Amino acid sequence: MTAAVQDALDLDVRWVLHPQVALRPESFGALLYHFGTRKLSFLKNRTIVAIIQSFPDHPDMRSAIAAAGITDSSSAPYVKALATLAHSKMITRP
């Protein structure tokens, strides 16, 4: 993923699970399946799963990340993972 893709992720707006995506919790994290693109993603980080599941409770992605206990200084790997999910249309702006 390029820096441009990661920079395109606006942390200060609301994000949601794409309407055509199902999230299924698993012991290792979760499965995401996009019914439109037929893409399957494995989330092996439970914190990312918790952030995605908490999107409806927060006004923006930055708040969802902070609520998961992630500080700004340690958020880079989470932002990168979420940018990848946005790029693959698993998460989207409402």
Wavefront OBJ file of the C-alpha trace (Angstrom):
o trace
v 0.000 0.000 0.000
v 1.337 3.402 -0.894
v 1.613 6.339 1.462
v -0.954 8.132 -0.717
v -3.552 5.440 0.022
v -2.845 5.668 3.745
v -2.949 9.477 3.609
v -6.327 9.297 1.822
v -7.867 7.735 4.931
v -9.583 10.646 6.673
v -9.526 9.919 10.387
v -11.773 12.848 11.153
v -14.920 11.547 9.435
v -17.324 8.722 10.232
v -16.596 5.297 8.737
v -18.811 2.218 8.563
v -18.556 -1.361 7.515
v -19.518 -1.415 3.835
v -23.219 -2.370 3.494
v -22.270 -5.402 1.369
v -19.723 -6.680 3.906
v -20.377 -9.244 6.601
v -18.093 -9.425 9.627
v -17.925 -12.801 11.339
v -16.006 -12.938 14.622
v -13.619 -15.878 14.909
v -11.225 -17.096 17.583
v -8.293 -15.558 15.675
v -10.058 -12.234 15.034
v -12.677 -12.069 12.280
v -13.568 -12.788 8.679
v -14.792 -10.032 6.400
v -16.658 -11.040 3.259
v -17.685 -8.530 0.606
v -20.712 -9.868 -1.261
v -20.224 -7.407 -4.124
v -16.564 -8.086 -4.882
v -16.541 -11.603 -3.394
v -13.362 -10.683 -1.538
v -12.558 -12.406 1.740
v -10.294 -10.801 4.327
v -8.915 -12.313 7.489
v -8.487 -9.945 10.420
v -5.983 -11.425 12.833
v -5.895 -8.405 15.117
v -8.757 -8.260 17.593
v -8.186 -4.564 18.225
v -8.894 -3.796 14.553
v -12.064 -5.876 14.838
v -13.096 -3.923 17.949
v -12.428 -0.606 16.196
v -14.579 -1.604 13.215
v -17.373 -2.874 15.458
v -17.316 0.408 17.390
v -17.689 2.648 14.309
v -21.432 3.235 14.973
v -20.580 4.521 18.467
v -18.133 7.215 17.345
v -18.354 10.387 15.255
v -15.089 9.636 13.437
v -12.397 7.018 13.010
v -9.946 8.874 15.250
v -12.405 8.566 18.170
v -12.948 4.850 17.466
v -9.188 4.255 17.504
v -8.755 6.242 20.736
v -11.643 4.374 22.386
v -9.779 1.121 21.699
v -6.943 2.447 23.873
v -4.638 3.328 20.979
v -2.656 6.548 21.407
v -1.809 8.835 18.496
v 1.848 7.876 18.832
v 1.092 4.151 18.466
v -1.725 4.375 15.920
v 0.319 4.035 12.696
v -0.055 0.232 12.289
v -3.806 0.466 12.963
v -4.254 3.348 10.540
v -2.335 1.381 7.910
v -4.578 -1.672 8.408
v -7.736 0.441 8.285
v -6.472 2.214 5.148
v -5.995 -1.187 3.523
v -9.581 -2.109 4.430
v -10.825 1.203 3.014
v -8.843 0.687 -0.183
v -10.387 -2.773 -0.605
v -13.885 -1.329 0.050
v -14.437 -3.343 3.238
v -15.042 -0.112 5.149
v -16.445 3.071 3.669
v -17.753 6.501 4.514
v -21.525 6.492 4.993
l 1 2 3 4 5 6 7 8 9 10 11 12 13 14 15 16 17 18 19 20 21 22 23 24 25 26 27 28 29 30 31 32 33 34 35 36 37 38 39 40 41 42 43 44 45 46 47 48 49 50 51 52 53 54 55 56 57 58 59 60 61 62 63 64 65 66 67 68 69 70 71 72 73 74 75 76 77 78 79 80 81 82 83 84 85 86 87 88 89 90 91 92 93 94
